[in-house]
Amino acid sequence: MPHGDITHIDIPVGDMERAKGFYSGLFGWQIAEVPGFEGYPMWQAPNQISGGGLAPRDEGFTQPRSYVEVDSIEETLAKAQEQGGKVVMDKSPISETSWWAILEDPDGNHIGLYEGTTSTEG
């Protein structure tokens, strides 16, 4: 995805089974556990582009959070701070080829950042 695209949306839920039934029934989302992320089922919209996770509310998620794809988390966090934002969580690994961070905008909204690499070597 290009820099600036929304790549993932977390939705905090208190009752995971109820939430799975609600969102799959309402929007037709496919919801499934992914190995390595047990207890955090991922959802995929019918367009096969939009997706995210159902995050347990008791693990720090209180409001839905969008994640934006960026070319460089470090550069984006620095620019956010120059423009009045704050770093809530520094760059942390998701996998060997992907990272995330959280910033706070000047209005107090938390926005997730996602940086990933793909191997083009064969």
Residue, then its C-alpha position, 0 to 999 in steps of 0.5 A: m500500500p502507498h504511504g498514507d493509505i489506511t491499512h488496518i482498523d482495530i475495533p475494541v470489543g468486550d465479548m469476542e464471540r458476540a462481536k464476531g457474530f455481529y460484524s460478520g452478520l452485519f457486514g459480511w466480514q470474514i473473521a478468523e484467528v491468525p497463527g501467532f495472534e491468538g485472541y486477536p481475530m482478524w477481519q477482512a471486508p468483502n472487497q479483500i482490501s479493508g481489514g483489521g482486528l477485533a481487539p480485546r478491550d481489556e488490553g488497552f484498546t478503548q476506541p477504534r484505532s486506524y493504522v496508516e501505512v508510512d514509508s518510515i515510522e521514524e520520519t513520520l513520528a518526527k514530523a508529527q512532533e514538529q506539527g504538534g503531535k506526540v509519540v504514544m508508542d515508539k516503533s515496535p516490531i510486528s514481525e521481521t518485516s513489519w513494525w508499528a507505532i502510535l502517535e497522538d494528534p493535536d486533538g488527542n486522537h490516537i493514530g496507528l502507524y504501520e511500516g512494512t517491507t517486502s522482499t523482491e529478491g528471488 
